[in-house]
Amino acid sequence: MITAKYYSYLIRIWQSGDQIQGNWFASLEDPETNKTVYFKNMHELFEFLDTLPKKDKDSKKSTETGY
């Protein structure tokens, strides 16, 4: 049986400083745990999102192998 995995987060994105040269920041809040992760730029946010499927695979491997 194939089961679908999904992630649910509240994403907040805001700009600091002036609108032309201001930096963009982001945070992700997990509604299940209320844990919030902050990011200094959009690149960090996208890197984190890109790692989610990989983390899930790694945790499945460690469960299967017992490590």
ZIVENFEN-V988429 format. One record per backbone hydrogen bond with DSSP energy under -1.0 kcal/mol. CO is the residue of the C=O (numbers start at 1). NH is the residue of the N-H. Records with the same first field share a line. If there is no record, write none. Layout:
CO = NH / NH
//
This chain:
10 = 29
12 = 27
14 = 25
16 = 23
18 = 22
23 = 16
25 = 14
26 = 39
27 = 12
28 = 37
29 = 10
30 = 34
35 = 30
37 = 28
39 = 26
41 = 45
42 = 46
43 = 47
44 = 48
45 = 49
46 = 50
47 = 51
51 = 55
52 = 56
53 = 57
54 = 58
55 = 59
56 = 60
57 = 61
58 = 62
59 = 63
60 = 64
61 = 65
62 = 66
//
